[in-house]
Amino acid sequence: MSQSKVLLKGVKKIYQGASGEVIALNGIDLEIKNNEFVCVVGPSGCGKSTLLNILAGLDKQTEGEVLVEGKPVNGPSGERGVVFQQYALFPWLTVRKNIAYGLHNKKLPKEEIDKLVEKYVHMVALEDFLDSYPKELSGGMKQRVALARAYAMNPSLLLMDEPFGALDAQTRAQLQADLLELWEEENKTCFFITHDVEEAVLLAQRVIVMSARPGRINKIVDVDIPYPRTQKTRLSARFTELKNDIWATVYNEYLE
C-alpha cells in the first residue's frame, strides 16, 4: 500500500444551472493507495457521484488535477471499471455475453475470453445461469453479473456507485461478503460510494465523509477492524463505535 493509485489535488466542479452556477465539489484533496478499499459517505447532493464520474472519466473537473497511477484522467478507460446501482446490463445479451462484451472489445482470443468468463462467473456463483438473459435474473444476480463483468476486464481501479442500494437486506449482505472476498483475492483498488454508514464501516479501510454542498472532505476515518470481516463484525463494540462516530458527522451536515 505504499504506491499511490489515485491523487486528487484541488478538484472543483461547477455546473451551469438554470439559476446560475452550482458548485458540486469545492477543493477535493485525496490520495488513495494501491489496493486500498475506500468508501465515501455524505448527505444527498454532496457530490459523491460527481466525484466518481470524474474519476471514471465520464465527467471533467472544472479545476484541479485528477491522476490515476500518475496519469491525468482524460476520459473513460478499461483500467477503471465502473459498477452502478442499476446494473447497466445489455438486456439482449446472455450472462455469458454480458461478461464477455468488454473482452471482445479488447480483441482477446476466444479461448482467453472463455477462460475469463468461466473464472468470474464461478467467483460470483452464477455457473447455472450463463445462458440466461437479464430479465430472467433477480436484482442480486444482475449485480453479480455486473461485478463479474467489471472484474473480468482486470481494471486497476474499481469504481462503485451505490451498487447494492436497490437490493433487499439479505441479498445486500451476501453481495457485501462476495465483494470482500473478491477484493481480498484480486487486490483491486476500490472506490465505493454508499449512503449506508454500516456498509461503509464493514467494507472499507478508510471512510471519506463529505460535507453538504458544495462538496468537500469533512473527515477521513481509519477503520481499524481486521479482515476478514463478516456480518458478525457488525456486532463488535469497535464497529458500533466507528459507525456512531461517522453517522454523527454525516447527521451534523444535515443540521448545518
ZAVEX-866744 format. One line per field, with one value per residue (C-alpha): residue number from 1; residue in three letters; x, y, z. Coordinates in nm, 3 decimals. Example, Ala and Ser with C-alpha at 12.3 -4.5 7.8 and 13.67 -1.06 7.14 Angstrom:
REM residues 2
n [1  2]
res [ALA  SER]
east [1.230  1.367]
north [-0.450  -0.106]
up [0.780  0.714]
This chain:
REM residues 256
n [1  2  3  4  5  6  7  8  9  10  11  12  13  14  15  16  17  18  19  20  21  22  23  24  25  26  27  28  29  30  31  32  33  34  35  36  37  38  39  40  41  42  43  44  45  46  47  48  49  50  51  52  53  54  55  56  57  58  59  60  61  62  63  64  65  66  67  68  69  70  71  72  73  74  75  76  77  78  79  80  81  82  83  84  85  86  87  88  89  90  91  92  93  94  95  96  97  98  99  100  101  102  103  104  105  106  107  108  109  110  111  112  113  114  115  116  117  118  119  120  121  122  123  124  125  126  127  128  129  130  131  132  133  134  135  136  137  138  139  140  141  142  143  144  145  146  147  148  149  150  151  152  153  154  155  156  157  158  159  160  161  162  163  164  165  166  167  168  169  170  171  172  173  174  175  176  177  178  179  180  181  182  183  184  185  186  187  188  189  190  191  192  193  194  195  196  197  198  199  200  201  202  203  204  205  206  207  208  209  210  211  212  213  214  215  216  217  218  219  220  221  222  223  224  225  226  227  228  229  230  231  232  233  234  235  236  237  238  239  240  241  242  243  244  245  246  247  248  249  250  251  252  253  254  255  256]
res [MET  SER  GLN  SER  LYS  VAL  LEU  LEU  LYS  GLY  VAL  LYS  LYS  ILE  TYR  GLN  GLY  ALA  SER  GLY  GLU  VAL  ILE  ALA  LEU  ASN  GLY  ILE  ASP  LEU  GLU  ILE  LYS  ASN  ASN  GLU  PHE  VAL  CYS  VAL  VAL  GLY  PRO  SER  GLY  CYS  GLY  LYS  SER  THR  LEU  LEU  ASN  ILE  LEU  ALA  GLY  LEU  ASP  LYS  GLN  THR  GLU  GLY  GLU  VAL  LEU  VAL  GLU  GLY  LYS  PRO  VAL  ASN  GLY  PRO  SER  GLY  GLU  ARG  GLY  VAL  VAL  PHE  GLN  GLN  TYR  ALA  LEU  PHE  PRO  TRP  LEU  THR  VAL  ARG  LYS  ASN  ILE  ALA  TYR  GLY  LEU  HIS  ASN  LYS  LYS  LEU  PRO  LYS  GLU  GLU  ILE  ASP  LYS  LEU  VAL  GLU  LYS  TYR  VAL  HIS  MET  VAL  ALA  LEU  GLU  ASP  PHE  LEU  ASP  SER  TYR  PRO  LYS  GLU  LEU  SER  GLY  GLY  MET  LYS  GLN  ARG  VAL  ALA  LEU  ALA  ARG  ALA  TYR  ALA  MET  ASN  PRO  SER  LEU  LEU  LEU  MET  ASP  GLU  PRO  PHE  GLY  ALA  LEU  ASP  ALA  GLN  THR  ARG  ALA  GLN  LEU  GLN  ALA  ASP  LEU  LEU  GLU  LEU  TRP  GLU  GLU  GLU  ASN  LYS  THR  CYS  PHE  PHE  ILE  THR  HIS  ASP  VAL  GLU  GLU  ALA  VAL  LEU  LEU  ALA  GLN  ARG  VAL  ILE  VAL  MET  SER  ALA  ARG  PRO  GLY  ARG  ILE  ASN  LYS  ILE  VAL  ASP  VAL  ASP  ILE  PRO  TYR  PRO  ARG  THR  GLN  LYS  THR  ARG  LEU  SER  ALA  ARG  PHE  THR  GLU  LEU  LYS  ASN  ASP  ILE  TRP  ALA  THR  VAL  TYR  ASN  GLU  TYR  LEU  GLU]
east [0.000  0.296  0.223  -0.034  -0.312  -0.532  -0.434  -0.682  -0.549  -0.778  -1.061  -1.353  -1.665  -1.906  -2.227  -2.420  -2.776  -3.093  -3.049  -2.671  -2.360  -2.385  -2.064  -2.081  -1.725  -1.503  -1.137  -1.109  -0.762  -0.732  -0.475  -0.579  -0.314  -0.268  -0.509  -0.689  -1.064  -1.216  -1.584  -1.741  -2.046  -2.222  -2.554  -2.756  -2.628  -2.280  -2.105  -2.022  -2.138  -1.988  -1.651  -1.684  -1.784  -1.477  -1.255  -1.426  -1.361  -1.736  -1.722  -1.447  -1.342  -1.360  -1.037  -0.766  -0.579  -0.711  -0.435  -0.459  -0.120  0.037  -0.152  -0.428  -0.780  -0.899  -1.187  -1.315  -1.062  -1.063  -0.819  -1.111  -1.407  -1.742  -2.039  -2.358  -2.668  -2.887  -2.676  -2.636  -2.651  -2.737  -3.087  -3.043  -2.727  -2.697  -2.496  -2.206  -2.213  -2.259  -1.944  -1.754  -1.863  -1.567  -1.325  -1.425  -1.359  -1.006  -0.960  -0.866  -0.855  -1.177  -1.005  -0.886  -1.229  -1.394  -1.148  -1.205  -1.584  -1.566  -1.339  -1.552  -1.891  -1.767  -1.649  -1.998  -2.168  -2.373  -2.249  -2.605  -2.719  -2.458  -2.716  -2.989  -3.093  -3.107  -3.488  -3.464  -3.241  -3.313  -3.169  -2.889  -2.800  -2.789  -2.549  -2.331  -2.313  -2.215  -1.940  -1.814  -1.809  -1.612  -1.360  -1.315  -1.176  -0.898  -0.917  -0.657  -0.926  -1.283  -1.539  -1.874  -2.170  -2.413  -2.408  -2.617  -2.852  -3.158  -3.129  -3.308  -3.113  -3.033  -2.912  -2.713  -2.539  -2.445  -2.306  -2.106  -1.946  -1.887  -1.725  -1.492  -1.387  -1.322  -1.126  -0.904  -0.838  -0.787  -0.616  -0.806  -0.819  -1.185  -1.363  -1.713  -1.995  -2.275  -2.543  -2.524  -2.273  -2.282  -2.192  -1.901  -1.758  -1.800  -1.617  -1.362  -1.015  -1.093  -1.425  -1.434  -1.711  -1.816  -1.983  -2.307  -2.287  -2.052  -1.891  -1.571  -1.399  -1.518  -1.340  -1.144  -1.191  -0.949  -1.142  -0.904  -1.102  -0.904  -1.002  -1.159  -1.483  -1.822  -2.172  -2.070  -1.825  -2.126  -2.175  -1.835  -1.801  -1.544  -1.777  -2.055  -1.818  -1.694  -2.044  -2.179  -1.885  -1.929  -2.308  -2.286  -2.060  -2.299  -2.605  -2.448  -2.414  -2.792  -2.833  -2.595]
north [0.000  0.232  0.328  0.598  0.480  0.792  1.151  1.438  1.792  2.093  1.932  2.166  2.107  2.382  2.318  2.587  2.560  2.742  2.989  3.023  2.836  2.531  2.428  2.049  1.997  2.258  2.177  1.799  1.675  1.299  1.023  0.658  0.389  0.089  -0.197  0.021  -0.006  0.339  0.416  0.759  0.870  1.202  1.385  1.362  1.610  1.640  1.544  1.177  1.057  1.362  1.270  0.910  1.020  1.243  0.952  0.732  0.989  1.032  1.394  1.656  1.868  2.247  2.297  2.081  1.760  1.403  1.144  0.764  0.594  0.933  0.995  1.253  1.117  1.242  1.005  0.650  0.367  -0.009  0.047  0.191  -0.042  0.109  -0.062  0.141  0.086  0.000  -0.290  -0.143  -0.486  -0.531  -0.688  -0.857  -1.042  -1.351  -1.355  -1.509  -1.241  -0.955  -1.059  -1.114  -0.788  -0.573  -0.859  -0.879  -0.506  -0.573  -0.814  -1.104  -1.457  -1.656  -1.915  -1.646  -1.481  -1.816  -1.878  -1.534  -1.566  -1.909  -1.779  -1.482  -1.641  -1.907  -1.639  -1.487  -1.831  -1.797  -2.101  -2.230  -1.903  -1.848  -1.861  -1.670  -1.315  -1.026  -1.034  -1.389  -1.285  -1.133  -0.795  -0.957  -1.187  -0.895  -0.712  -1.024  -1.020  -0.651  -0.731  -1.023  -0.808  -0.534  -0.777  -0.969  -0.653  -0.661  -0.288  -0.148  0.072  -0.035  0.247  0.155  0.394  0.255  -0.085  -0.257  0.032  -0.115  -0.464  -0.624  -0.661  -1.032  -1.003  -0.695  -0.876  -1.164  -0.933  -0.741  -1.072  -1.162  -0.825  -0.850  -1.198  -1.077  -0.777  -0.989  -1.236  -0.985  -0.693  -0.420  -0.060  0.010  0.347  0.269  0.520  0.436  0.613  0.330  0.405  0.044  -0.080  0.165  0.052  -0.315  -0.283  -0.003  0.054  0.426  0.609  0.951  1.168  1.451  1.775  1.910  2.106  2.245  1.904  1.896  1.627  1.681  1.390  1.074  0.781  0.487  0.164  -0.032  -0.356  -0.652  -0.854  -1.091  -0.920  -1.090  -0.990  -1.082  -0.792  -0.563  -0.692  -0.577  -0.278  -0.115  -0.145  0.028  0.300  0.377  0.365  0.608  0.845  0.856  0.881  1.174  1.357  1.292  1.385  1.714  1.806  1.788  2.024  2.291]
up [0.000  -0.040  -0.401  -0.476  -0.706  -0.712  -0.643  -0.638  -0.598  -0.559  -0.754  -0.813  -1.023  -1.125  -1.319  -1.500  -1.367  -1.472  -1.186  -1.214  -1.109  -0.887  -0.708  -0.675  -0.549  -0.390  -0.332  -0.302  -0.199  -0.161  -0.204  -0.237  -0.204  -0.429  -0.337  -0.082  -0.020  0.035  0.095  0.055  0.254  0.294  0.261  -0.060  -0.316  -0.164  -0.487  -0.421  -0.763  -0.934  -0.785  -0.903  -1.253  -1.271  -1.165  -1.425  -1.698  -1.755  -1.637  -1.621  -1.326  -1.364  -1.172  -1.020  -1.102  -1.120  -1.153  -1.166  -1.146  -1.210  -1.536  -1.588  -1.636  -1.975  -2.047  -1.984  -1.976  -1.933  -1.648  -1.449  -1.406  -1.306  -1.137  -1.098  -0.884  -1.184  -1.319  -1.673  -1.835  -2.202  -2.193  -2.532  -2.423  -2.203  -1.882  -2.073  -2.344  -2.098  -1.911  -2.237  -2.402  -2.298  -2.353  -2.719  -2.747  -2.620  -2.914  -2.686  -2.831  -2.789  -2.570  -2.328  -2.320  -2.242  -1.956  -1.806  -1.828  -1.666  -1.387  -1.290  -1.334  -1.092  -0.847  -0.839  -0.830  -1.149  -1.342  -1.386  -1.545  -1.816  -2.094  -1.911  -2.003  -1.751  -1.744  -1.604  -1.312  -0.972  -0.878  -0.678  -0.966  -1.209  -0.981  -0.960  -1.340  -1.331  -1.078  -1.286  -1.599  -1.424  -1.273  -1.598  -1.758  -1.497  -1.410  -1.175  -1.014  -0.941  -0.902  -0.747  -0.712  -0.452  -0.625  -0.356  -0.281  -0.454  -0.305  -0.012  0.315  0.279  -0.081  0.008  0.294  0.065  -0.204  0.056  0.156  -0.210  -0.279  0.020  -0.090  -0.445  -0.317  -0.093  -0.378  -0.660  -0.480  -0.664  -0.554  -0.471  -0.453  -0.324  -0.274  -0.033  0.171  0.428  0.706  0.829  0.484  0.467  0.801  0.707  0.375  0.392  0.524  0.523  0.514  0.348  0.498  0.266  0.364  0.225  -0.100  -0.202  -0.156  0.048  0.253  0.609  0.776  0.697  0.935  0.952  1.006  1.229  1.222  1.086  0.781  0.700  0.801  0.814  0.914  1.273  1.256  1.292  1.649  1.777  2.006  1.778  1.479  1.671  1.791  1.438  1.290  1.550  1.502  1.124  1.141  1.385  1.139  0.849  1.053  1.161  0.794  0.759  1.055  0.923]
